[in-house]
């Protein structure tokens, strides 16, 4: 089980105190209603919160950015003596350090959080800190210490449990949420020690608490971990039911990190049963999702899984490719489990290929790291023995007390045993039949739901493919064919160079349109496959707008449309210039297309909530609410309508703008009415030197 997913649970519990997330894609979504006790907020503390939020945004997407922003947040919060910010920033920094192999530094930071929480006199912060400490100690292999901290959380939480729901419902859910995380942490620890039944007992406690919380995403995460526990108990059918339900929830909530993990577990379930084709399909789904993330450790586990399934299918070349990728990541991360699995596959593949020297090399590496892993397991066995001894002491005490109670009731039990046995037998058989029927019905319902989702996905993919072929065959092919025919006429001397020159302006306009359409196609395809790269820098917004207007001035002049740039010289943004110019060009081109002759297009920008909100306004034909909803719906297909002069488009431009803006953390919306023109709004991050270029004290680096 990959412990980074418990990291995410604990992080969201911590960060959830600091801000109200804007949408369900935020990693803090699961605890969006939690807040710390109110503290005085000055400009500097808001800056510290902003740095923490920036670090959270890049978690498992760009870990280098997490490291930079969290370090800046620690430096600023420490300078201000801002306790809430100190704890949140330290835990983000601890995750970054643990993911880059510096666990001792990570644990030191979380230990500092305990001192801060005690000084802040907040039980809630102390529970979160103990959760963090339990998680990091578990990751470092110190299971005994981890369990001690997790049991402290349970002790603190259960002290309130008797009156939990006599308070406000939100306060009760906070405690229930923390208890759920503690039980899930204990389940992960027992799973690591191969105490699968105890792990299942604790994960079931967490699952029952999730029902009280009523959070679908939290439920899905617990079900995914529960499925992996059941897989290791060879309860394949139960594991498949739970992982399928969790996948449905992750698709609904659009959480790619959890969905990638769930797809890998699903592949493991199929692989262990010998269903290699289905396992490979699930692994490929997980790999597509991993391309969006920055999680080398989980990707290495996935590559090892794919290497094993390809080896089992007889495709030794692909098995070797994936095993080598995993091996390199394992060496960089110093992850013994990854290295031992990859070297085992590599040794087997080279042996099958007849390269005995390479096979022997990787066999020796496998033995070396297996010995190291064996030493780690010996260390963990000490923790196992201590846990077993403690468990036996509790069992002995419990048995003594129960024997005293049994001796007093033995006579009554003996007389009533016969009748009770008959009654229990009838109830057992009846309940067993009901449970079996309910289980089969649930499985059938889940499979039907999955088939329905896949049918919709395939239909959308097919419609997109047809649309792309139409664009390539008509919108790109037709202008190029016209240009080719004109050149042939010139070569055959059916027209003279002077006549050819008369067509030059129109040809130039067609070539520019083809280039613009092709560029949009390539960018849209890149967004769909693996996302566009973002290279944010400081820029003047008016300059980017002017550059975009110049490229479209000929198109506007042909319709006698005026374009006015009213953006202030003071508007400075922090973003990718190429992406912003693409957004401007598409929105201005769209405005020209749907604006009558002698119309006007205006570009404005104003400050809003620490960002710049840009408006592209036209005096065109406008849109109704149904058309606006189609544009804003991320699941809508590419559709295009003809402009006021019968201009033809592809339907990709606005779709591309929406995706670029939302994926970079901005907001995109439309205001329009039929016959009254349209306004397209989008937000860009404001350049602030104190945020993007904050100086870090040398002693903090």
N, C-alpha and C positions, 0 to 999 in steps of 0.2 A: 504493500500500500504506500503510495507516495504521500509523505507527510506535508508536502507544500500545500495541500488542499486544506489541512487544518490551519495552516498559517493564514489562509485567506479568511477562514471563519473568524479567527481571533482578530485579525486586522480590522475586519468590518465592525466587530464589536467595539474596538477602540476608536476608529475614525468616525463611527456613527455619532459620537458625542459632539463632534466639532462643527458639522454643517448638515443642512438638510439637502440630500442629493437631488439633482435636477431631474433625473429620469432613472428608470429601472436598470439601465446598463451600468450605472455606477457600482463599483465594488462595495460601497457602503450601503447598498440598497436594503440589505437584510435587517439593518437596525436603524432605519432612517428616522425613527421617532425618538431615539435616545439622545439626550443632551446632558452635559455636565452641569453642576450648579453654576448659576450665573456668576461671571467674573467681570470686572471692569474691562471694557474693550476700547483700546486706543488704536490709533492708526498703525502703530508698530505691531501689536498683537494680531491685527487683521492681516498684515503682511506675512507673519509667521504661519497663520492658518492657510493663506494662499499657497505658500511654498509646500506645506504638507499636502494640500489637495493636489498640487501638480505632481508630487511624488506618487501619490495614490493612483493618479490617472494613468501613469506609465507602468504600473505593477504588472509583471509578467508580459509586458509588451515591449518595453525598452528598459532593462534593468540598470543600464548606465545612467539614464536620466533619473531613476529612482534614487541611485546613490548620490548624485549631485544635489538634487532638490532636498532630500532628507538631511544631508549634511549642512546645507544652508539653513534649513529650518531649525536644526539643533543649535547652531551658532547663534541665531537670532533669538530663539526662545530662552536660551541660557543667559544671554546678555540682558534680557528683559525680566528674568525671574518668573517667566510665564509657565506655571506648573502644567497646565493642561497641554500646551503646545510641546513642552519638554517630553512628556510621556508618549504622545502620539508620534512625534518625529523620531524618537529613539526606537520605537518598535518597527517603523518603516525601514530605518537604517539597519536594524538587526536582521530583518528579512533579506535585505540586499547583501549583508555580510555573510549570512548563512548560505545564500545561493551562490556566493563566490568563494566558498570554502573556508571562511574565517569565522568558525563557530565560536571560538573562545571570545573574540571581540564582541560577537552578537550577544552572548550570554552576559558579558560585562555590562553592556548597555542596558539590558533588561533588568539586571540587578540594581542599576542606578534608578530605574523607574520605581522599584519597590520603596527606596528611600524617599523619593519625591512623593509617591502616593501616601505614605505614612505621614509625611509633613503636611500634605494637603488635607488630611483627615477626611478622606472619602472612601467609604466602603466599596462603592461601585468601581472606582479606579483601582483599588487594591485587588478586587476579584479579577479584573481584567489583567492586571500585572501578574498575578499568580497563574492565570491561564497562559499568558505569554511565556513565563518561566518554565511551566510544565511542558509546554510544546517544544521549546528549544532544548531542554535537557533530554527529552525523548529523542529528538533528532540527533543529539550527540551520543546516544546509546546509554545514557544514565537513567534507566527506567525507574529505579527505586526513588531517586530524587524527584523525577517527573511525577510519579504517583503521589508523593507527599504534597506537592504543590496543588495538584488537581483535587486532592481530598480536602485541602484548605478551602478551595473554592466551594466545594459541596457543603462544608461545615458552615461557611458564611452564608451561603444561599439558603440552606435549610433552616437556619435560625429564623428567617423571615417567612418560611413556607407556611407556617400555621396561620399567619395573618396576611399572606401575600395578596389574596384576592379581596380582602376587606379594604385595601387601599384602592387608589385609582387603577383601572385596568392596565394602563400603560406601565405603571410601576411594577405590577405583577408580572407582566410579560418580560420586563428587563431581567428579573431574577430567574424566571423560567428559562429564558434564552441562555443565560450564563451557566445554569445547571446543565442544560442540554449540551453545551460545548464541553463542560467538564466530563460528563459521562462519555461523550464521543471520544475525548482525549484518552480516557482510561481504556476504551474499547480498542483504540489504535495501539496502545502500549501492550495490551494482552495479545493482540494479533501479532505484534512484532515478536513476542515470546512464544508464539505458536500455541497459546492457550485460547483456542478458537471458540470453545463453548462460553468461557468467561467473556471473551470479546463480544460474542453475540448477545449475551445477557445485558451488557452495558449499552450496546448500540440500540437494543430494544427499548431501554429506559429513555435514551435520547429521543427515539422515534415517538414514544408516547407523549413526551413533553412537547414535541413539535406540533402535535395535534392541538394543544392548548394555545400555542403561539399563532397557528393559522397562517404560516408563511410557506407558500408553495416552493420557493427556491431553497429554503432551508430543508424542507422535507426531501426534495430531490437530491440534495447533497448527502444527507444521511442515508437515503436508499442506495445511492451509488457505493458508499463505503460498506453498507450492509451486504450488497451483492458480492463484493470482493471477499468478504469473510465467508459467506455461504459457498463461494467457489472453492475456497481452500478446505471446506468441509465436504466437498464432492456433492453438494446439494445443487446440482446444475439447473434443475428446473426452477427451483425457488430463486436462484441467483438471476436467471434470465428474466423472470417476471419483474423483479425489483429494478434491474438495470434498464429494462424497456420502459418502465414507468418513469424512472429518473430522466431518461433521454427525452421523453415527451415533454417533461417539465422544463428541461434545459433549452429545448428548441423554442418553447413558448416564451421563455424569459430571455432568450438570446444571450447565453453565457458561454462563449467559445471555450474558455479554459476548462470549465466543468464538463462541457459536452465532449471535448477531446478525451478527457480522462474516462468518461463513461463509455465512449466508443472503444477505447483500449480494453477496458474490463470486459465489454461484450465480446471483443475478439478473443480474449483469454478464455472465456467460457466456451466458445465454439472450438477453440484450438484444443483444449483439454478433452473435449468429446470426439476429436478427430474430424471435425467439420472444417477442413482447411479453407475451402472456397469462401464460406461465410465469415471465417475468421479474418481472411485477407481483405474482404470487403469492409469490415468494421475498422480494421487497422488503417486502410486507405482513407476512410472518412476522418479518422483521428489525425492522420498526417496532414490532410488539407487544412484542418483547423489549426494544427500546430504551426503552420507557416505564418499565421497571423500573430503568433505569440513569441515571447522571448523567454523560453523555459527549457534550457539545455538539458537539465536532468530528466524531466518527463519525456522529452523527445528522444533521449538516449534509451530509456526503457522501451519506448515504442519501436525504435529501430531494432533493438534486440528481438522484440516480439516478431517483427516482420522478417528478420533474418531466420528465426526458427521455423516460421511457417513456410517460407520459401525453400528452406532446406528439406522440410518434410515433403514438399511437393516436387522435389527433384530439381529445382531451379537453383543450382549451386552458385552461379555467377551473381544473381541478385542477392542470394543469402550472404555471399562474401561482401558485396558492396555495402549492404546495410550493417553488417557486423563490424566492418572497418569504421564506418561513421560513428557507430556507438562506442567503439573502442577508443577513438580519438577524444570523444566527449568525456568518456569515463576517466581518461588520463588527466584531462584539463580540470575535471571536477574532483579528482582523487576519490572517485566513487567505486569501491571494490566490487560491489554487487554487479554493476554494469560491466566492469572489466572481466570478471570471471565468466559471465554469460557470453560476452562477445568473443573472448578467446577460445571458449569451448566450441562455438560454431565455426570460427576461423580454422581451428585445428582440424575439424571434421571435413570442411570444404576443401582444404589443401590436400588432405589425405585422399579424398575422392578424386581429385584432379591429378594425383600422382606426384605432387610436389612435396616430397617427404621432408625436405629440409625446412620449408616454411611451416609444415604441419608440426614438426618437432619444436620449432621456435615458439609457436603459440601454445603448444601443449605445456612447455616449461613455464611460460608466463602464467598460464591458467593455474598450474600447481603452486607457483609463487604467491599469487593473489588469493588462491583458495586457502593456503596456509595462514595468510594474514587475516582473511575473513574468519578462519577457524579460531584464531586468537581473539578476535572481537566477540565471537560467539561464546568463547570461554568466559570472557569478562561479563557478558550478559547473563551467563548461566549462574553467576553469583547472585545477581538480582533475582533470577528465577527461584533459587533455593530460599532466599530470604522471604519472597512472596509466598512460597509453598509452606514454609515453617509458620509464618503468620497466619496463613489460611488454616493450617492444621490446629494451631492453638485455639482459634476462634471456633473451629468445628468441635474440638474436644469440650470446650466450655458450653457450647450450645447443646451438645449431646447429654451432658450431665444434667443440665436444667430440664431438658425435655424428658429424660428418664424419670425424674421426680414427678413431673406432671402426668406421665403415662401410667405410673404405678397407682396413682389415685383414681384414674379413670378406667383401668383395665377391665374391671368387672362389668361396667356399663357397656364398654365397647364389645366385650365378648357376647353379651346377650343380644345386642342389636346388630351384630356383624352380618348375620345372614340376610336380614331384610335390607340393610344398607348395600350389601354387595349386589343383590338383585337389582335394586333401584339404580345403582351406579352403572351396572352393565347395560341396562336399557338406555340410560341417558348417554352413555359413551357411544353406543352404536348409532343412536339417533344423531348426536352431534357430529360424529365422524362423517356420516352420509351428507349432512348439511354442509360441513366444511368443504368436503370434496366437490360437491355440486357448486358451491359459491366460488371455489378456487378455479374450477374449469370455466365457469361463466366469466370470471374476471379476466382470465387469460385470453379467452375468445374475444372479449370486448377490447382488450388492449391491442391484440393483433389486428383486429379490424380497424382500429384507430390509426395504427402505424401504416397499414396498407393505404388508408385514405390520404394520409399526409404524403406518402410517397407518390401516389397517383397525381396529386396536385402539383408536387415538385416537378415530376416528369413532364406534365402538361406545360408548365411555365417554361421549363428549359427548352422544350420543343418549339414553343411559340417564339422564344427569343432567337433560336437558331434560324427559324424561317424569316424573321425580321432582318437579321444580319445578312442572310443571303440576298434578300430583296434589296437592301441598301447597296451591297457590293455589285449586284447585277444591274441595278438601274441608276442609282444616284451617283455611283462612281464610274461605272462602265460607259454610260451614255455620253457624258462630257468628254471623256478620253477618246471615245470613238469619233466624236465630231471633230476633235482636234486632229486625229489621225487622218480622217477623210480630207480635211482642208490641206494638210501637208502633201497628201498624195496628188491632189489637184495642182498644187504648186509645182511638184516634181514633174508631173506630166505636162506642164506648161498650158493647162486649161485655164489658169488664171495667172495674171502677171504679178510681180512683187508689189506693185502699187495697190492692186486690189486686195492682196493678202494683208497689207499694212492697215487697210480700213477695218479688217476684222480683228486686228490685234487687241484693241481695248476690251472687246467682248470676250476674246479668248483668255486674256489675262484675268478677267473677272471670274470666268469659269474655272480656271486653274486654281485661283485663290479659294473658291468655294469647295473644290475637290480636296485641296490641301487641308482646309479647315475641317471638313467632314471626316477625312481620314485620320486627322489628329485626334478628334473627339472619339472615333471608333477605337483607336489604339489605347487612349487613356481610359476609356470605359472598360475595355477588355482587361487592362492591367488592374483596375479597381476590383473587378469581379474575381480575378484569379488570385492575386496576392497583395492587393492594396498598393496605393501609390506611396512613394517615399516622401517624407516631409523634411525640408531643410529650412527651418525658421531663422530669419534674420531681421534686423531693423530696416524698415522701409518707410518712405513717404507715400501715403495712400494716393495723393493727388497725382504723383508721377506715374504710378502703376495704372491709374485710370486713364491718364492722357495717352500712354503708350497703347492701350487697348483701343481707345477711340480712333487714333490715327490709322490703325489697321482696318477699321470699318468705315472710314469717312467716305470712300468712294461709293459703298453700298448705300449709305444714308443720302448722299448727294443725288443719286439717281432717282430717289423718291422725294427730293426736296425736304428732307427731314433735318431739323436743327438738333444738335446734341450739345448740351451745356453741362460743364463740369463745375459744380458749386462746392466741391469738397475743400475744406479748409487746409491751408498750408501747415497748420499745427497738428493735423491728423497723422500720427506716427503709429505704425503697427508692428507686431512681432509675428512674422509668418513667412511662408514660402512664396516668393515672388511669382514663380511660374504658375503655381496653382491659382493664385489670386487673379492673375491676368487671364487665365483660362476662364475663370468664373465671370469676370467682367465681359470678356468677348462673347461668351454664350448668352449672357443676359441682355447685352446691348443688341446683339444680332437678333435675338428673339423679339426685342422691342421694335426694331426696325421692321421685322417681318410682319408684325400685327398692327402697325401704325399707318394710317392713311397718309397720302401725300400732303405736304405743308404742315405735318405734325411736329411734335417736339419730344425730346427725351432728356431727362434731367438726372444727374448723379449728385447725391448728397450724402453726408455722414455726420452723425452726432454721437456724443458720449452717452453710454448707457450701462450702468452696473459695472464699471471698470473695463468696459470693452468699447469698441467703435461699432455702431450699428450703421451699415451702409444701405442706401435706398437707390434702386434703379427704377425711375418712374417714367411711364410713357402716356401719351394721349390717344392710345390705340382703341381697339374695339372692345377690350375688356373680356372678362370670363365670368361664368356662373360658378356657384359653390361646388357643383359636381366636378367640374373641370379642375378646380383648385385642389379638391381632395384627391383626385387621381394623381396629380403632380406630386403632392406631399406624401402619398402612400408609398412606402419603400417596397411593397410587394407588387406594385402596379407594373404593367408591361410598357414597353416603349411604344408610344403612339405619336403620330404627327398629323397636323392639319395644315391646309394651304393658307398662305399669308394673304394680305390685302391685294397684292399683285400676282396671286397664284404662285408665290414662292413655295418650293418644296423643301421640307426638312426631313430629319431622320428620327426625331423623338428622343435622341440620346442626350442632347445638350443640357436640358433642365435636369434630367436624371443624374448626369455627371456632376453638375453644380451641387445638387442636393447632397449627394454622397460625399463629395470632397469637403463640404462645409461641416456636415454632421460628424464625419470621422475625425476631423481635426478639433472637435469639441465646441464648434460654433452652433448657432441657431439659424434656421432658415424658415421664413414664412412669407405668405402672399396676401395682399389686400387688393381686391378688384371688384368691379361691378360691370355688367354688360353695358357697353356704350360709353363708359366713363373712364376707360383706361385702367392700367394695372401698375402696382408697385411691388417690386420684389425686394425683400429685406434679408440681410444676412449679417452676422456678427463676426468680428475679428478681434484677436487678442491685442489689447493695448500695450504699446511698448512702455515699460517702466524700468528705469535704470536700477532702482533699488530692489527689484525682483529678479530681472534677468542678469544683472551684473553685480550682485551683492558680494561684498568682500568677506572671505572666511578667515577668521583668526588663524595664524600659523599653528598654534597649539591644538586647534581642533581638527587639523588634517591628519 
